[in-house]
Amino acid sequence: MNVDRNNMSCADFQGQLAELIGSGEDVANHPHLRTCETCQALLSDLQTIADAARKLLPVDSPKEDLWDRIQLAIQADDGTLEPE
């Protein structure tokens, strides 16, 4: 069911919100938010929660040789590692 983006109900918008966010679309510019304070507040709350969650678990980049070490460990475990 396609819903007119310019004529969505709150239920329609909120039902598609996860998909909109996941698509990378700039949800803040969605037509429904131009006139709906309820959904504006919901989006703001979700952004605040997402920002706080990112701070809880900072992402560290793995060391450059991680995949090489994993491959060596697998080969050593299954006996395919050739002695040097």
Backbone as CSV, one residue per row, in Angstrom:
resi,resn,N_x,N_y,N_z,CA_x,CA_y,CA_z,C_x,C_y,C_z
1,MET,0.837,-1.174,0.000,0.000,0.000,0.000,0.887,1.243,0.000
2,ASN,0.763,2.066,-1.029,1.500,3.315,-1.107,0.662,4.423,-0.497
3,VAL,1.298,5.180,0.384,0.619,6.284,1.047,1.230,7.580,0.527
4,ASP,0.402,8.553,0.237,0.867,9.856,-0.225,1.716,10.509,0.869
5,ARG,2.982,10.762,0.566,3.900,11.345,1.548,3.423,12.695,2.061
6,ASN,2.673,13.402,1.252,2.203,14.727,1.646,0.908,14.677,2.438
7,ASN,0.307,13.493,2.553,-0.993,13.365,3.201,-1.023,12.187,4.164
8,MET,0.044,11.963,4.892,0.133,10.807,5.791,-0.501,11.106,7.142
9,SER,-1.074,10.083,7.724,-1.498,10.183,9.117,-0.279,9.904,9.990
10,CYS,-0.397,10.191,11.270,0.701,9.880,12.190,0.980,8.383,12.200
11,ALA,-0.066,7.574,12.170,0.112,6.119,12.171,0.867,5.663,10.932
12,ASP,0.535,6.246,9.769,1.243,5.890,8.536,2.714,6.284,8.630
13,PHE,2.969,7.510,9.077,4.340,7.994,9.185,5.143,7.143,10.165
14,GLN,4.585,6.922,11.329,5.301,6.156,12.350,5.488,4.706,11.927
15,GLY,4.565,4.179,11.152,4.701,2.818,10.634,5.833,2.685,9.633
16,GLN,6.170,3.779,8.964,7.250,3.766,7.978,8.543,4.371,8.505
17,LEU,8.538,4.862,9.730,9.678,5.592,10.267,10.964,4.770,10.294
18,ALA,10.890,3.537,10.751,12.100,2.708,10.806,12.695,2.518,9.412
19,GLU,11.839,2.286,8.430,12.299,2.112,7.047,12.898,3.406,6.514
20,LEU,12.281,4.521,6.826,12.795,5.816,6.377,14.178,6.092,6.962
21,ILE,14.328,5.840,8.263,15.617,6.054,8.916,16.659,5.101,8.347
22,GLY,16.284,3.841,8.178,17.205,2.833,7.650,17.634,3.100,6.221
23,SER,16.823,3.829,5.471,17.156,4.107,4.075,18.216,5.193,3.943
24,GLY,18.491,5.896,5.035,19.444,6.984,4.985,18.819,8.303,4.572
25,GLU,17.527,8.269,4.334,16.809,9.486,3.951,16.874,10.502,5.083
26,ASP,16.894,11.777,4.749,16.845,12.829,5.758,15.399,12.959,6.238
27,VAL,15.084,12.204,7.255,13.708,12.119,7.742,13.211,13.469,8.242
28,ALA,14.106,14.303,8.737,13.703,15.606,9.275,13.042,16.482,8.214
29,ASN,13.286,16.204,6.945,12.678,16.978,5.864,11.433,16.314,5.277
30,HIS,10.939,15.274,5.927,9.754,14.574,5.428,8.548,15.511,5.476
31,PRO,7.713,15.504,4.444,6.543,16.405,4.400,5.626,16.309,5.615
32,HIS,5.450,15.119,6.168,4.548,14.958,7.312,5.016,15.787,8.509
33,LEU,6.329,15.932,8.648,6.859,16.642,9.814,6.677,18.155,9.725
34,ARG,6.359,18.649,8.561,6.139,20.097,8.409,4.950,20.573,9.225
35,THR,3.981,19.682,9.429,2.748,20.099,10.102,2.429,19.304,11.363
36,CYS,3.220,18.306,11.689,2.867,17.427,12.817,3.861,17.567,13.969
37,GLU,3.451,18.282,14.985,4.308,18.475,16.153,4.518,17.180,16.925
38,THR,3.528,16.296,16.931,3.650,15.023,17.639,4.782,14.183,17.051
39,CYS,4.812,14.065,15.737,5.847,13.255,15.089,7.199,13.964,15.102
40,GLN,7.195,15.305,15.098,8.438,16.049,15.254,9.066,15.720,16.609
41,ALA,8.242,15.708,17.656,8.720,15.402,19.002,9.207,13.954,19.083
42,LEU,8.485,13.038,18.438,8.894,11.637,18.427,10.259,11.485,17.771
43,LEU,10.446,12.103,16.617,11.726,12.013,15.923,12.850,12.618,16.763
44,SER,12.589,13.735,17.400,13.581,14.361,18.275,13.967,13.434,19.422
45,ASP,12.971,12.794,20.035,13.240,11.847,21.123,14.072,10.669,20.620
46,LEU,13.739,10.146,19.456,14.493,9.021,18.895,15.932,9.417,18.587
47,GLN,16.138,10.637,18.101,17.495,11.105,17.823,18.297,11.247,19.113
48,THR,17.663,11.741,20.159,18.318,11.868,21.461,18.722,10.499,22.002
49,ILE,17.830,9.526,21.885,18.120,8.161,22.343,19.266,7.559,21.529
50,ALA,19.242,7.733,20.218,20.296,7.178,19.358,21.648,7.813,19.687
51,ASP,21.668,9.127,19.909,22.915,9.809,20.263,23.456,9.295,21.594
52,ALA,22.585,9.109,22.567,23.009,8.598,23.869,23.521,7.165,23.756
53,ALA,22.884,6.354,22.936,23.312,4.958,22.765,24.699,4.900,22.134
54,ARG,24.986,5.788,21.178,26.314,5.810,20.551,27.400,6.122,21.566
55,LYS,27.077,6.946,22.548,28.050,7.313,23.573,28.293,6.174,24.564
56,LEU,27.305,5.297,24.729,27.441,4.184,25.666,28.453,3.150,25.185
57,LEU,28.456,2.882,23.899,29.327,1.856,23.337,30.146,2.444,22.196
58,PRO,31.236,3.131,22.551,32.043,3.697,21.478,32.616,2.598,20.588
59,VAL,32.686,2.894,19.314,33.192,1.924,18.353,34.669,2.178,18.127
60,ASP,35.467,1.166,18.433,36.899,1.247,18.169,37.196,0.466,16.913
61,SER,38.077,0.999,16.106,38.472,0.279,14.899,39.390,-0.870,15.290
62,PRO,39.203,-2.035,14.668,40.082,-3.165,14.975,41.488,-2.899,14.444
63,LYS,42.442,-3.599,15.010,43.817,-3.470,14.526,43.880,-3.942,13.083
64,GLU,44.846,-3.389,12.360,44.946,-3.646,10.923,45.133,-5.123,10.585
65,ASP,45.800,-5.867,11.452,46.093,-7.277,11.146,45.053,-8.248,11.713
66,LEU,43.904,-7.736,12.124,42.889,-8.590,12.752,42.501,-9.764,11.868
67,TRP,42.166,-9.513,10.598,41.695,-10.595,9.730,42.801,-11.619,9.480
68,ASP,44.042,-11.157,9.381,45.162,-12.094,9.218,45.295,-13.001,10.444
69,ARG,45.153,-12.412,11.629,45.256,-13.222,12.852,44.090,-14.204,12.972
70,ILE,42.923,-13.792,12.568,41.767,-14.701,12.591,42.004,-15.865,11.639
71,GLN,42.466,-15.557,10.426,42.726,-16.612,9.447,43.797,-17.579,9.966
72,LEU,44.851,-17.076,10.554,45.896,-17.940,11.106,45.357,-18.816,12.227
73,ALA,44.510,-18.249,13.067,43.936,-19.026,14.165,43.048,-20.140,13.627
74,ILE,42.280,-19.859,12.592,41.421,-20.886,11.996,42.271,-21.983,11.372
75,GLN,43.294,-21.588,10.651,44.170,-22.575,10.012,44.894,-23.419,11.052
76,ALA,45.332,-22.813,12.127,46.005,-23.564,13.195,45.038,-24.532,13.841
77,ASP,43.790,-24.124,13.997,42.794,-24.965,14.635,42.398,-26.148,13.774
78,ASP,42.295,-25.942,12.454,41.859,-27.043,11.598,43.025,-27.821,10.975
79,GLY,44.257,-27.459,11.352,45.423,-28.210,10.898,45.916,-27.864,9.512
80,THR,45.400,-26.803,8.904,45.846,-26.453,7.564,47.005,-25.462,7.572
81,LEU,47.429,-25.016,8.753,48.539,-24.097,8.845,49.832,-24.853,8.593
82,GLU,50.584,-24.368,7.636,51.850,-25.008,7.310,52.939,-24.440,8.207
83,PRO,53.791,-25.300,8.767,54.889,-24.799,9.615,55.863,-23.969,8.794
84,GLU,56.424,-22.952,9.420,57.393,-22.107,8.717,58.760,-22.719,8.741
